[in-house]
Amino acid sequence: MVVKNGGKCRSVDDMGKLRCKCGYVMSDVSSPNVFQNWMVSDFQLENLPDELDSGDIMDNSTEVWKCCECGRLTFIEDNFVVNVYKLEEVWEDGVQRK
């Protein structure tokens, strides 16, 4: 996997590891894992078959990795990082943490 960052590329090793901007290393080597998530849009949901398997979900969703250290979300399409979002606020039970 190659990470494009401002026109520059940095490589991520072939073992399914991704280094977050905070420095924390995430890995999808074990399955299931706590980092890798699959986001399904309403449009993608309509395209899912009535009887699902994990391949159907993965083929019709966007891969999102969540860093356990800083909470950043990294969106991956076709094995390329396309967007990284930094956590702005943390809410627990309807109350914003400081």
mmCIF file as gemmi writes it, N, C-alpha and C atoms, coordinates in Angstrom:
data_model
loop_
_atom_site.group_PDB
_atom_site.id
_atom_site.type_symbol
_atom_site.label_atom_id
_atom_site.label_alt_id
_atom_site.label_comp_id
_atom_site.label_asym_id
_atom_site.label_entity_id
_atom_site.label_seq_id
_atom_site.pdbx_PDB_ins_code
_atom_site.Cartn_x
_atom_site.Cartn_y
_atom_site.Cartn_z
_atom_site.occupancy
_atom_site.B_iso_or_equiv
_atom_site.pdbx_formal_charge
_atom_site.auth_seq_id
_atom_site.auth_asym_id
_atom_site.pdbx_PDB_model_num
ATOM 1 N N . MET Axp A 1 ? 0.857 -1.165 0 1 0 ? 1 A 1
ATOM 2 C CA . MET Axp A 1 ? 0 0 0 1 0 ? 1 A 1
ATOM 3 C C . MET Axp A 1 ? 0.906 1.232 0 1 0 ? 1 A 1
ATOM 4 N N . VAL Axp A 2 ? 0.539 2.214 -0.777 1 0 ? 2 A 1
ATOM 5 C CA . VAL Axp A 2 ? 1.289 3.459 -0.828 1 0 ? 2 A 1
ATOM 6 C C . VAL Axp A 2 ? 0.396 4.572 -0.327 1 0 ? 2 A 1
ATOM 7 N N . VAL Axp A 3 ? 0.925 5.417 0.503 1 0 ? 3 A 1
ATOM 8 C CA . VAL Axp A 3 ? 0.177 6.543 1.043 1 0 ? 3 A 1
ATOM 9 C C . VAL Axp A 3 ? 0.612 7.797 0.299 1 0 ? 3 A 1
ATOM 10 N N . LYS Axp A 4 ? -0.329 8.46 -0.37 1 0 ? 4 A 1
ATOM 11 C CA . LYS Axp A 4 ? -0.033 9.716 -1.047 1 0 ? 4 A 1
ATOM 12 C C . LYS Axp A 4 ? -0.268 10.837 -0.047 1 0 ? 4 A 1
ATOM 13 N N . ASN Axp A 5 ? 0.691 11.704 0.099 1 0 ? 5 A 1
ATOM 14 C CA . ASN Axp A 5 ? 0.599 12.764 1.096 1 0 ? 5 A 1
ATOM 15 C C . ASN Axp A 5 ? 1.175 14.039 0.491 1 0 ? 5 A 1
ATOM 16 N N . GLY Axp A 6 ? 0.288 14.926 0.02 1 0 ? 6 A 1
ATOM 17 C CA . GLY Axp A 6 ? 0.745 16.196 -0.519 1 0 ? 6 A 1
ATOM 18 C C . GLY Axp A 6 ? 1.655 16.049 -1.714 1 0 ? 6 A 1
ATOM 19 N N . GLY Axp A 7 ? 1.358 15.105 -2.613 1 0 ? 7 A 1
ATOM 20 C CA . GLY Axp A 7 ? 2.188 14.901 -3.787 1 0 ? 7 A 1
ATOM 21 C C . GLY Axp A 7 ? 3.366 13.979 -3.536 1 0 ? 7 A 1
ATOM 22 N N . LYS Axp A 8 ? 3.679 13.722 -2.283 1 0 ? 8 A 1
ATOM 23 C CA . LYS Axp A 8 ? 4.765 12.812 -1.932 1 0 ? 8 A 1
ATOM 24 C C . LYS Axp A 8 ? 4.148 11.472 -1.55 1 0 ? 8 A 1
ATOM 25 N N . CYS Axp A 9 ? 4.863 10.409 -1.807 1 0 ? 9 A 1
ATOM 26 C CA . CYS Axp A 9 ? 4.374 9.079 -1.438 1 0 ? 9 A 1
ATOM 27 C C . CYS Axp A 9 ? 5.253 8.514 -0.347 1 0 ? 9 A 1
ATOM 28 N N . ARG Axp A 10 ? 4.639 7.881 0.612 1 0 ? 10 A 1
ATOM 29 C CA . ARG Axp A 10 ? 5.404 7.125 1.59 1 0 ? 10 A 1
ATOM 30 C C . ARG Axp A 10 ? 4.826 5.732 1.6 1 0 ? 10 A 1
ATOM 31 N N . SER Axp A 11 ? 5.675 4.738 1.641 1 0 ? 11 A 1
ATOM 32 C CA . SER Axp A 11 ? 5.195 3.364 1.544 1 0 ? 11 A 1
ATOM 33 C C . SER Axp A 11 ? 4.835 2.828 2.917 1 0 ? 11 A 1
ATOM 34 N N . VAL Axp A 12 ? 3.846 1.949 2.913 1 0 ? 12 A 1
ATOM 35 C CA . VAL Axp A 12 ? 3.413 1.227 4.099 1 0 ? 12 A 1
ATOM 36 C C . VAL Axp A 12 ? 3.758 -0.227 3.836 1 0 ? 12 A 1
ATOM 37 N N . ASP Axp A 13 ? 4.319 -0.917 4.805 1 0 ? 13 A 1
ATOM 38 C CA . ASP Axp A 13 ? 4.819 -2.26 4.521 1 0 ? 13 A 1
ATOM 39 C C . ASP Axp A 13 ? 3.713 -3.21 4.063 1 0 ? 13 A 1
ATOM 40 N N . ASP Axp A 14 ? 4.13 -4.305 3.45 1 0 ? 14 A 1
ATOM 41 C CA . ASP Axp A 14 ? 3.212 -5.268 2.858 1 0 ? 14 A 1
ATOM 42 C C . ASP Axp A 14 ? 2.501 -6.143 3.886 1 0 ? 14 A 1
ATOM 43 N N . MET Axp A 15 ? 2.79 -5.964 5.138 1 0 ? 15 A 1
ATOM 44 C CA . MET Axp A 15 ? 2.168 -6.787 6.169 1 0 ? 15 A 1
ATOM 45 C C . MET Axp A 15 ? 0.852 -6.194 6.663 1 0 ? 15 A 1
ATOM 46 N N . GLY Axp A 16 ? 0.286 -5.248 5.935 1 0 ? 16 A 1
ATOM 47 C CA . GLY Axp A 16 ? -0.991 -4.681 6.326 1 0 ? 16 A 1
ATOM 48 C C . GLY Axp A 16 ? -0.887 -3.709 7.48 1 0 ? 16 A 1
ATOM 49 N N . LYS Axp A 17 ? 0.207 -2.976 7.532 1 0 ? 17 A 1
ATOM 50 C CA . LYS Axp A 17 ? 0.397 -2.001 8.604 1 0 ? 17 A 1
ATOM 51 C C . LYS Axp A 17 ? 0.268 -0.588 8.045 1 0 ? 17 A 1
ATOM 52 N N . LEU Axp A 18 ? -0.291 0.286 8.842 1 0 ? 18 A 1
ATOM 53 C CA . LEU Axp A 18 ? -0.455 1.678 8.467 1 0 ? 18 A 1
ATOM 54 C C . LEU Axp A 18 ? -0.034 2.543 9.657 1 0 ? 18 A 1
ATOM 55 N N . ARG Axp A 19 ? 0.874 3.47 9.429 1 0 ? 19 A 1
ATOM 56 C CA . ARG Axp A 19 ? 1.328 4.36 10.501 1 0 ? 19 A 1
ATOM 57 C C . ARG Axp A 19 ? 0.476 5.621 10.469 1 0 ? 19 A 1
ATOM 58 N N . CYS Axp A 20 ? -0.193 5.897 11.58 1 0 ? 20 A 1
ATOM 59 C CA . CYS Axp A 20 ? -1.001 7.102 11.717 1 0 ? 20 A 1
ATOM 60 C C . CYS Axp A 20 ? -0.081 8.315 11.788 1 0 ? 20 A 1
ATOM 61 N N . LYS Axp A 21 ? -0.619 9.496 11.496 1 0 ? 21 A 1
ATOM 62 C CA . LYS Axp A 21 ? 0.173 10.726 11.583 1 0 ? 21 A 1
ATOM 63 C C . LYS Axp A 21 ? 0.691 10.969 12.999 1 0 ? 21 A 1
ATOM 64 N N . CYS Axp A 22 ? 0.016 10.406 14.024 1 0 ? 22 A 1
ATOM 65 C CA . CYS Axp A 22 ? 0.48 10.559 15.408 1 0 ? 22 A 1
ATOM 66 C C . CYS Axp A 22 ? 1.642 9.616 15.721 1 0 ? 22 A 1
ATOM 67 N N . GLY Axp A 23 ? 1.933 8.692 14.809 1 0 ? 23 A 1
ATOM 68 C CA . GLY Axp A 23 ? 3.034 7.749 15.002 1 0 ? 23 A 1
ATOM 69 C C . GLY Axp A 23 ? 2.597 6.35 15.383 1 0 ? 23 A 1
ATOM 70 N N . TYR Axp A 24 ? 1.349 6.183 15.792 1 0 ? 24 A 1
ATOM 71 C CA . TYR Axp A 24 ? 0.841 4.866 16.195 1 0 ? 24 A 1
ATOM 72 C C . TYR Axp A 24 ? 0.743 3.962 14.966 1 0 ? 24 A 1
ATOM 73 N N . VAL Axp A 25 ? 1.175 2.716 15.102 1 0 ? 25 A 1
ATOM 74 C CA . VAL Axp A 25 ? 1.141 1.766 13.991 1 0 ? 25 A 1
ATOM 75 C C . VAL Axp A 25 ? -0.067 0.852 14.151 1 0 ? 25 A 1
ATOM 76 N N . MET Axp A 26 ? -0.913 0.834 13.106 1 0 ? 26 A 1
ATOM 77 C CA . MET Axp A 26 ? -2.103 -0.023 13.081 1 0 ? 26 A 1
ATOM 78 C C . MET Axp A 26 ? -1.83 -1.183 12.131 1 0 ? 26 A 1
ATOM 79 N N . SER Axp A 27 ? -2.453 -2.324 12.394 1 0 ? 27 A 1
ATOM 80 C CA . SER Axp A 27 ? -2.241 -3.501 11.559 1 0 ? 27 A 1
ATOM 81 C C . SER Axp A 27 ? -3.543 -4.267 11.373 1 0 ? 27 A 1
ATOM 82 N N . ASP Axp A 28 ? -3.739 -4.753 10.149 1 0 ? 28 A 1
ATOM 83 C CA . ASP Axp A 28 ? -4.906 -5.592 9.883 1 0 ? 28 A 1
ATOM 84 C C . ASP Axp A 28 ? -4.514 -7.056 9.702 1 0 ? 28 A 1
ATOM 85 N N . VAL Axp A 29 ? -3.338 -7.425 10.24 1 0 ? 29 A 1
ATOM 86 C CA . VAL Axp A 29 ? -2.849 -8.794 10.101 1 0 ? 29 A 1
ATOM 87 C C . VAL Axp A 29 ? -3.808 -9.779 10.768 1 0 ? 29 A 1
ATOM 88 N N . SER Axp A 30 ? -4.263 -9.48 11.972 1 0 ? 30 A 1
ATOM 89 C CA . SER Axp A 30 ? -5.238 -10.364 12.621 1 0 ? 30 A 1
ATOM 90 C C . SER Axp A 30 ? -6.642 -9.928 12.21 1 0 ? 30 A 1
ATOM 91 N N . SER Axp A 31 ? -7.517 -10.888 12.116 1 0 ? 31 A 1
ATOM 92 C CA . SER Axp A 31 ? -8.893 -10.584 11.724 1 0 ? 31 A 1
ATOM 93 C C . SER Axp A 31 ? -9.837 -11.357 12.623 1 0 ? 31 A 1
ATOM 94 N N . PRO Axp A 32 ? -10.776 -10.697 13.247 1 0 ? 32 A 1
ATOM 95 C CA . PRO Axp A 32 ? -11.041 -9.26 13.173 1 0 ? 32 A 1
ATOM 96 C C . PRO Axp A 32 ? -10.008 -8.458 13.951 1 0 ? 32 A 1
ATOM 97 N N . ASN Axp A 33 ? -9.978 -7.151 13.686 1 0 ? 33 A 1
ATOM 98 C CA . ASN Axp A 33 ? -9.072 -6.265 14.409 1 0 ? 33 A 1
ATOM 99 C C . ASN Axp A 33 ? -9.822 -4.997 14.797 1 0 ? 33 A 1
ATOM 100 N N . VAL Axp A 34 ? -9.236 -4.202 15.663 1 0 ? 34 A 1
ATOM 101 C CA . VAL Axp A 34 ? -9.918 -3.022 16.194 1 0 ? 34 A 1
ATOM 102 C C . VAL Axp A 34 ? -9.755 -1.787 15.308 1 0 ? 34 A 1
ATOM 103 N N . PHE Axp A 35 ? -8.877 -1.834 14.317 1 0 ? 35 A 1
ATOM 104 C CA . PHE Axp A 35 ? -8.58 -0.654 13.5 1 0 ? 35 A 1
ATOM 105 C C . PHE Axp A 35 ? -9.473 -0.53 12.274 1 0 ? 35 A 1
ATOM 106 N N . GLN Axp A 36 ? -9.691 -1.638 11.605 1 0 ? 36 A 1
ATOM 107 C CA . GLN Axp A 36 ? -10.329 -1.643 10.294 1 0 ? 36 A 1
ATOM 108 C C . GLN Axp A 36 ? -11.851 -1.652 10.434 1 0 ? 36 A 1
ATOM 109 N N . ASN Axp A 37 ? -12.481 -0.693 9.766 1 0 ? 37 A 1
ATOM 110 C CA . ASN Axp A 37 ? -13.939 -0.569 9.78 1 0 ? 37 A 1
ATOM 111 C C . ASN Axp A 37 ? -14.419 -0.436 8.349 1 0 ? 37 A 1
ATOM 112 N N . TRP Axp A 38 ? -15.694 -0.694 8.136 1 0 ? 38 A 1
ATOM 113 C CA . TRP Axp A 38 ? -16.285 -0.603 6.805 1 0 ? 38 A 1
ATOM 114 C C . TRP Axp A 38 ? -17.492 0.304 6.885 1 0 ? 38 A 1
ATOM 115 N N . MET Axp A 39 ? -17.462 1.418 6.154 1 0 ? 39 A 1
ATOM 116 C CA . MET Axp A 39 ? -18.542 2.387 6.151 1 0 ? 39 A 1
ATOM 117 C C . MET Axp A 39 ? -19.398 2.154 4.894 1 0 ? 39 A 1
ATOM 118 N N . VAL Axp A 40 ? -20.696 2.005 5.115 1 0 ? 40 A 1
ATOM 119 C CA . VAL Axp A 40 ? -21.62 1.761 4.012 1 0 ? 40 A 1
ATOM 120 C C . VAL Axp A 40 ? -22.536 2.969 3.871 1 0 ? 40 A 1
ATOM 121 N N . SER Axp A 41 ? -22.516 3.602 2.696 1 0 ? 41 A 1
ATOM 122 C CA . SER Axp A 41 ? -23.408 4.738 2.448 1 0 ? 41 A 1
ATOM 123 C C . SER Axp A 41 ? -24.814 4.221 2.165 1 0 ? 41 A 1
ATOM 124 N N . ASP Axp A 42 ? -25.775 5.099 2.196 1 0 ? 42 A 1
ATOM 125 C CA . ASP Axp A 42 ? -27.149 4.728 1.894 1 0 ? 42 A 1
ATOM 126 C C . ASP Axp A 42 ? -27.241 4.16 0.473 1 0 ? 42 A 1
ATOM 127 N N . PHE Axp A 43 ? -26.529 4.776 -0.465 1 0 ? 43 A 1
ATOM 128 C CA . PHE Axp A 43 ? -26.521 4.295 -1.851 1 0 ? 43 A 1
ATOM 129 C C . PHE Axp A 43 ? -25.916 2.891 -1.926 1 0 ? 43 A 1
ATOM 130 N N . GLN Axp A 44 ? -24.776 2.696 -1.247 1 0 ? 44 A 1
ATOM 131 C CA . GLN Axp A 44 ? -24.13 1.386 -1.253 1 0 ? 44 A 1
ATOM 132 C C . GLN Axp A 44 ? -25.021 0.334 -0.597 1 0 ? 44 A 1
ATOM 133 N N . LEU Axp A 45 ? -25.748 0.725 0.441 1 0 ? 45 A 1
ATOM 134 C CA . LEU Axp A 45 ? -26.642 -0.183 1.147 1 0 ? 45 A 1
ATOM 135 C C . LEU Axp A 45 ? -27.72 -0.725 0.211 1 0 ? 45 A 1
ATOM 136 N N . GLU Axp A 46 ? -28.228 0.127 -0.671 1 0 ? 46 A 1
ATOM 137 C CA . GLU Axp A 46 ? -29.25 -0.295 -1.632 1 0 ? 46 A 1
ATOM 138 C C . GLU Axp A 46 ? -28.726 -1.34 -2.605 1 0 ? 46 A 1
ATOM 139 N N . ASN Axp A 47 ? -27.405 -1.356 -2.845 1 0 ? 47 A 1
ATOM 140 C CA . ASN Axp A 47 ? -26.803 -2.299 -3.786 1 0 ? 47 A 1
ATOM 141 C C . ASN Axp A 47 ? -26.428 -3.636 -3.161 1 0 ? 47 A 1
ATOM 142 N N . LEU Axp A 48 ? -26.583 -3.747 -1.846 1 0 ? 48 A 1
ATOM 143 C CA . LEU Axp A 48 ? -26.232 -5.009 -1.188 1 0 ? 48 A 1
ATOM 144 C C . LEU Axp A 48 ? -27.301 -6.065 -1.452 1 0 ? 48 A 1
ATOM 145 N N . PRO Axp A 49 ? -26.886 -7.315 -1.639 1 0 ? 49 A 1
ATOM 146 C CA . PRO Axp A 49 ? -27.872 -8.389 -1.825 1 0 ? 49 A 1
ATOM 147 C C . PRO Axp A 49 ? -28.633 -8.664 -0.53 1 0 ? 49 A 1
ATOM 148 N N . ASP Axp A 50 ? -29.771 -9.335 -0.645 1 0 ? 50 A 1
ATOM 149 C CA . ASP Axp A 50 ? -30.592 -9.641 0.527 1 0 ? 50 A 1
ATOM 150 C C . ASP Axp A 50 ? -29.878 -10.551 1.511 1 0 ? 50 A 1
ATOM 151 N N . GLU Axp A 51 ? -29.123 -11.523 0.992 1 0 ? 51 A 1
ATOM 152 C CA . GLU Axp A 51 ? -28.351 -12.411 1.862 1 0 ? 51 A 1
ATOM 153 C C . GLU Axp A 51 ? -26.883 -12.009 1.74 1 0 ? 51 A 1
ATOM 154 N N . LEU Axp A 52 ? -26.291 -11.637 2.873 1 0 ? 52 A 1
ATOM 155 C CA . LEU Axp A 52 ? -24.948 -11.056 2.875 1 0 ? 52 A 1
ATOM 156 C C . LEU Axp A 52 ? -23.88 -12.018 3.361 1 0 ? 52 A 1
ATOM 157 N N . ASP Axp A 53 ? -22.683 -11.814 2.85 1 0 ? 53 A 1
ATOM 158 C CA . ASP Axp A 53 ? -21.495 -12.367 3.484 1 0 ? 53 A 1
ATOM 159 C C . ASP Axp A 53 ? -20.497 -11.222 3.606 1 0 ? 53 A 1
ATOM 160 N N . SER Axp A 54 ? -19.395 -11.432 4.295 1 0 ? 54 A 1
ATOM 161 C CA . SER Axp A 54 ? -18.464 -10.324 4.553 1 0 ? 54 A 1
ATOM 162 C C . SER Axp A 54 ? -17.897 -9.752 3.262 1 0 ? 54 A 1
ATOM 163 N N . GLY Axp A 55 ? -17.731 -10.567 2.234 1 0 ? 55 A 1
ATOM 164 C CA . GLY Axp A 55 ? -17.225 -10.078 0.952 1 0 ? 55 A 1
ATOM 165 C C . GLY Axp A 55 ? -18.167 -9.083 0.309 1 0 ? 55 A 1
ATOM 166 N N . ASP Axp A 56 ? -19.49 -9.336 0.424 1 0 ? 56 A 1
ATOM 167 C CA . ASP Axp A 56 ? -20.475 -8.395 -0.125 1 0 ? 56 A 1
ATOM 168 C C . ASP Axp A 56 ? -20.348 -7.028 0.533 1 0 ? 56 A 1
ATOM 169 N N . ILE Axp A 57 ? -20.178 -7.025 1.839 1 0 ? 57 A 1
ATOM 170 C CA . ILE Axp A 57 ? -20.064 -5.758 2.574 1 0 ? 57 A 1
ATOM 171 C C . ILE Axp A 57 ? -18.779 -5.043 2.179 1 0 ? 57 A 1
ATOM 172 N N . MET Axp A 58 ? -17.669 -5.746 2.134 1 0 ? 58 A 1
ATOM 173 C CA . MET Axp A 58 ? -16.391 -5.133 1.799 1 0 ? 58 A 1
ATOM 174 C C . MET Axp A 58 ? -16.384 -4.589 0.371 1 0 ? 58 A 1
ATOM 175 N N . ASP Axp A 59 ? -17.041 -5.282 -0.552 1 0 ? 59 A 1
ATOM 176 C CA . ASP Axp A 59 ? -17.077 -4.836 -1.943 1 0 ? 59 A 1
ATOM 177 C C . ASP Axp A 59 ? -17.967 -3.617 -2.141 1 0 ? 59 A 1
ATOM 178 N N . ASN Axp A 60 ? -18.9 -3.36 -1.234 1 0 ? 60 A 1
ATOM 179 C CA . ASN Axp A 60 ? -19.861 -2.273 -1.372 1 0 ? 60 A 1
ATOM 180 C C . ASN Axp A 60 ? -19.725 -1.241 -0.26 1 0 ? 60 A 1
ATOM 181 N N . SER Axp A 61 ? -18.511 -1.045 0.226 1 0 ? 61 A 1
ATOM 182 C CA . SER Axp A 61 ? -18.305 -0.101 1.324 1 0 ? 61 A 1
ATOM 183 C C . SER Axp A 61 ? -16.948 0.575 1.19 1 0 ? 61 A 1
ATOM 184 N N . THR Axp A 62 ? -16.712 1.529 2.06 1 0 ? 62 A 1
ATOM 185 C CA . THR Axp A 62 ? -15.448 2.258 2.102 1 0 ? 62 A 1
ATOM 186 C C . THR Axp A 62 ? -14.672 1.809 3.332 1 0 ? 62 A 1
ATOM 187 N N . GLU Axp A 63 ? -13.414 1.476 3.132 1 0 ? 63 A 1
ATOM 188 C CA . GLU Axp A 63 ? -12.56 1.032 4.231 1 0 ? 63 A 1
ATOM 189 C C . GLU Axp A 63 ? -12.093 2.243 5.035 1 0 ? 63 A 1
ATOM 190 N N . VAL Axp A 64 ? -12.287 2.178 6.353 1 0 ? 64 A 1
ATOM 191 C CA . VAL Axp A 64 ? -11.905 3.272 7.247 1 0 ? 64 A 1
ATOM 192 C C . VAL Axp A 64 ? -11.138 2.678 8.429 1 0 ? 64 A 1
ATOM 193 N N . TRP Axp A 65 ? -9.928 3.172 8.652 1 0 ? 65 A 1
ATOM 194 C CA . TRP Axp A 65 ? -9.141 2.731 9.8 1 0 ? 65 A 1
ATOM 195 C C . TRP Axp A 65 ? -9.211 3.81 10.866 1 0 ? 65 A 1
ATOM 196 N N . LYS Axp A 66 ? -9.436 3.396 12.11 1 0 ? 66 A 1
ATOM 197 C CA . LYS Axp A 66 ? -9.503 4.332 13.229 1 0 ? 66 A 1
ATOM 198 C C . LYS Axp A 66 ? -8.324 4.089 14.165 1 0 ? 66 A 1
ATOM 199 N N . CYS Axp A 67 ? -7.546 5.139 14.397 1 0 ? 67 A 1
ATOM 200 C CA . CYS Axp A 67 ? -6.389 5.05 15.287 1 0 ? 67 A 1
ATOM 201 C C . CYS Axp A 67 ? -6.866 4.994 16.737 1 0 ? 67 A 1
ATOM 202 N N . CYS Axp A 68 ? -6.389 4.005 17.472 1 0 ? 68 A 1
ATOM 203 C CA . CYS Axp A 68 ? -6.764 3.861 18.883 1 0 ? 68 A 1
ATOM 204 C C . CYS Axp A 68 ? -6.065 4.888 19.767 1 0 ? 68 A 1
ATOM 205 N N . GLU Axp A 69 ? -5.001 5.489 19.262 1 0 ? 69 A 1
ATOM 206 C CA . GLU Axp A 69 ? -4.237 6.453 20.054 1 0 ? 69 A 1
ATOM 207 C C . GLU Axp A 69 ? -4.826 7.868 19.985 1 0 ? 69 A 1
ATOM 208 N N . CYS Axp A 70 ? -5.106 8.351 18.765 1 0 ? 70 A 1
ATOM 209 C CA . CYS Axp A 70 ? -5.547 9.745 18.612 1 0 ? 70 A 1
ATOM 210 C C . CYS Axp A 70 ? -6.964 9.88 18.049 1 0 ? 70 A 1
ATOM 211 N N . GLY Axp A 71 ? -7.545 8.785 17.555 1 0 ? 71 A 1
ATOM 212 C CA . GLY Axp A 71 ? -8.902 8.82 17.034 1 0 ? 71 A 1
ATOM 213 C C . GLY Axp A 71 ? -9.025 9.242 15.581 1 0 ? 71 A 1
ATOM 214 N N . ARG Axp A 72 ? -7.887 9.506 14.887 1 0 ? 72 A 1
ATOM 215 C CA . ARG Axp A 72 ? -7.965 9.882 13.473 1 0 ? 72 A 1
ATOM 216 C C . ARG Axp A 72 ? -8.627 8.78 12.663 1 0 ? 72 A 1
ATOM 217 N N . LEU Axp A 73 ? -9.37 9.193 11.635 1 0 ? 73 A 1
ATOM 218 C CA . LEU Axp A 73 ? -9.983 8.269 10.695 1 0 ? 73 A 1
ATOM 219 C C . LEU Axp A 73 ? -9.236 8.36 9.368 1 0 ? 73 A 1
ATOM 220 N N . THR Axp A 74 ? -8.784 7.23 8.859 1 0 ? 74 A 1
ATOM 221 C CA . THR Axp A 74 ? -8.072 7.17 7.588 1 0 ? 74 A 1
ATOM 222 C C . THR Axp A 74 ? -8.93 6.401 6.599 1 0 ? 74 A 1
ATOM 223 N N . PHE Axp A 75 ? -9.334 7.065 5.518 1 0 ? 75 A 1
ATOM 224 C CA . PHE Axp A 75 ? -10.174 6.459 4.49 1 0 ? 75 A 1
ATOM 225 C C . PHE Axp A 75 ? -9.287 5.892 3.394 1 0 ? 75 A 1
ATOM 226 N N . ILE Axp A 76 ? -9.544 4.644 3.011 1 0 ? 76 A 1
ATOM 227 C CA . ILE Axp A 76 ? -8.715 3.938 2.04 1 0 ? 76 A 1
ATOM 228 C C . ILE Axp A 76 ? -9.602 3.464 0.892 1 0 ? 76 A 1
ATOM 229 N N . GLU Axp A 77 ? -9.166 3.76 -0.34 1 0 ? 77 A 1
ATOM 230 C CA . GLU Axp A 77 ? -9.843 3.268 -1.537 1 0 ? 77 A 1
ATOM 231 C C . GLU Axp A 77 ? -8.806 2.677 -2.469 1 0 ? 77 A 1
ATOM 232 N N . ASP Axp A 78 ? -9.044 1.464 -2.945 1 0 ? 78 A 1
ATOM 233 C CA . ASP Axp A 78 ? -8.13 0.78 -3.866 1 0 ? 78 A 1
ATOM 234 C C . ASP Axp A 78 ? -6.704 0.763 -3.33 1 0 ? 78 A 1
ATOM 235 N N . ASN Axp A 79 ? -6.565 0.504 -2.034 1 0 ? 79 A 1
ATOM 236 C CA . ASN Axp A 79 ? -5.266 0.416 -1.351 1 0 ? 79 A 1
ATOM 237 C C . ASN Axp A 79 ? -4.5 1.73 -1.295 1 0 ? 79 A 1
ATOM 238 N N . PHE Axp A 80 ? -5.183 2.86 -1.477 1 0 ? 80 A 1
ATOM 239 C CA . PHE Axp A 80 ? -4.562 4.17 -1.335 1 0 ? 80 A 1
ATOM 240 C C . PHE Axp A 80 ? -5.291 4.955 -0.26 1 0 ? 80 A 1
ATOM 241 N N . VAL Axp A 81 ? -4.527 5.64 0.572 1 0 ? 81 A 1
ATOM 242 C CA . VAL Axp A 81 ? -5.128 6.555 1.535 1 0 ? 81 A 1
ATOM 243 C C . VAL Axp A 81 ? -5.643 7.75 0.756 1 0 ? 81 A 1
ATOM 244 N N . VAL Axp A 82 ? -6.943 8.058 0.917 1 0 ? 82 A 1
ATOM 245 C CA . VAL Axp A 82 ? -7.526 9.174 0.174 1 0 ? 82 A 1
ATOM 246 C C . VAL Axp A 82 ? -7.872 10.354 1.073 1 0 ? 82 A 1
ATOM 247 N N . ASN Axp A 83 ? -8.164 10.116 2.337 1 0 ? 83 A 1
ATOM 248 C CA . ASN Axp A 83 ? -8.488 11.184 3.279 1 0 ? 83 A 1
ATOM 249 C C . ASN Axp A 83 ? -8.104 10.765 4.688 1 0 ? 83 A 1
ATOM 250 N N . VAL Axp A 84 ? -7.683 11.75 5.493 1 0 ? 84 A 1
ATOM 251 C CA . VAL Axp A 84 ? -7.405 11.525 6.908 1 0 ? 84 A 1
ATOM 252 C C . VAL Axp A 84 ? -8.103 12.638 7.679 1 0 ? 84 A 1
ATOM 253 N N . TYR Axp A 85 ? -8.887 12.257 8.676 1 0 ? 85 A 1
ATOM 254 C CA . TYR Axp A 85 ? -9.626 13.216 9.482 1 0 ? 85 A 1
ATOM 255 C C . TYR Axp A 85 ? -9.149 13.153 10.924 1 0 ? 85 A 1
ATOM 256 N N . LYS Axp A 86 ? -8.871 14.326 11.504 1 0 ? 86 A 1
ATOM 257 C CA . LYS Axp A 86 ? -8.426 14.417 12.887 1 0 ? 86 A 1
ATOM 258 C C . LYS Axp A 86 ? -9.628 14.68 13.79 1 0 ? 86 A 1
ATOM 259 N N . LEU Axp A 87 ? -9.666 14.027 14.908 1 0 ? 87 A 1
ATOM 260 C CA . LEU Axp A 87 ? -10.735 14.181 15.884 1 0 ? 87 A 1
ATOM 261 C C . LEU Axp A 87 ? -10.74 15.598 16.446 1 0 ? 87 A 1
ATOM 262 N N . GLU Axp A 88 ? -11.888 16.264 16.383 1 0 ? 88 A 1
ATOM 263 C CA . GLU Axp A 88 ? -12.003 17.628 16.902 1 0 ? 88 A 1
ATOM 264 C C . GLU Axp A 88 ? -12.606 17.67 18.296 1 0 ? 88 A 1
ATOM 265 N N . GLU Axp A 89 ? -13.589 16.832 18.548 1 0 ? 89 A 1
ATOM 266 C CA . GLU Axp A 89 ? -14.29 16.837 19.832 1 0 ? 89 A 1
ATOM 267 C C . GLU Axp A 89 ? -14.561 15.402 20.259 1 0 ? 89 A 1
ATOM 268 N N . VAL Axp A 90 ? -14.631 15.194 21.56 1 0 ? 90 A 1
ATOM 269 C CA . VAL Axp A 90 ? -14.987 13.889 22.104 1 0 ? 90 A 1
ATOM 270 C C . VAL Axp A 90 ? -16.243 14.059 22.956 1 0 ? 90 A 1
ATOM 271 N N . TRP Axp A 91 ? -17.249 13.237 22.689 1 0 ? 91 A 1
ATOM 272 C CA . TRP Axp A 91 ? -18.519 13.295 23.41 1 0 ? 91 A 1
ATOM 273 C C . TRP Axp A 91 ? -18.752 11.953 24.089 1 0 ? 91 A 1
ATOM 274 N N . GLU Axp A 92 ? -19.218 12 25.323 1 0 ? 92 A 1
ATOM 275 C CA . GLU Axp A 92 ? -19.587 10.792 26.066 1 0 ? 92 A 1
ATOM 276 C C . GLU Axp A 92 ? -20.936 11.021 26.71 1 0 ? 92 A 1
ATOM 277 N N . ASP Axp A 93 ? -21.872 10.141 26.433 1 0 ? 93 A 1
ATOM 278 C CA . ASP Axp A 93 ? -23.225 10.242 27.024 1 0 ? 93 A 1
ATOM 279 C C . ASP Axp A 93 ? -23.839 11.612 26.8 1 0 ? 93 A 1
ATOM 280 N N . GLY Axp A 94 ? -23.647 12.167 25.596 1 0 ? 94 A 1
ATOM 281 C CA . GLY Axp A 94 ? -24.252 13.451 25.253 1 0 ? 94 A 1
ATOM 282 C C . GLY Axp A 94 ? -23.561 14.666 25.813 1 0 ? 94 A 1
ATOM 283 N N . VAL Axp A 95 ? -22.383 14.489 26.443 1 0 ? 95 A 1
ATOM 284 C CA . VAL Axp A 95 ? -21.657 15.6 27.046 1 0 ? 95 A 1
ATOM 285 C C . VAL Axp A 95 ? -20.263 15.669 26.418 1 0 ? 95 A 1
ATOM 286 N N . GLN Axp A 96 ? -19.879 16.884 26.02 1 0 ? 96 A 1
ATOM 287 C CA . GLN Axp A 96 ? -18.557 17.063 25.435 1 0 ? 96 A 1
ATOM 288 C C . GLN Axp A 96 ? -17.483 17.007 26.506 1 0 ? 96 A 1
ATOM 289 N N . ARG Axp A 97 ? -16.469 16.155 26.268 1 0 ? 97 A 1
ATOM 290 C CA . ARG Axp A 97 ? -15.32 16.079 27.182 1 0 ? 97 A 1
ATOM 291 C C . ARG Axp A 97 ? -14.374 17.21 26.871 1 0 ? 97 A 1
ATOM 292 N N . LYS Axp A 98 ? -13.669 17.676 27.889 1 0 ? 98 A 1
ATOM 293 C CA . LYS Axp A 98 ? -12.686 18.747 27.691 1 0 ? 98 A 1
ATOM 294 C C . LYS Axp A 98 ? -11.309 18.211 27.674 1 0 ? 98 A 1
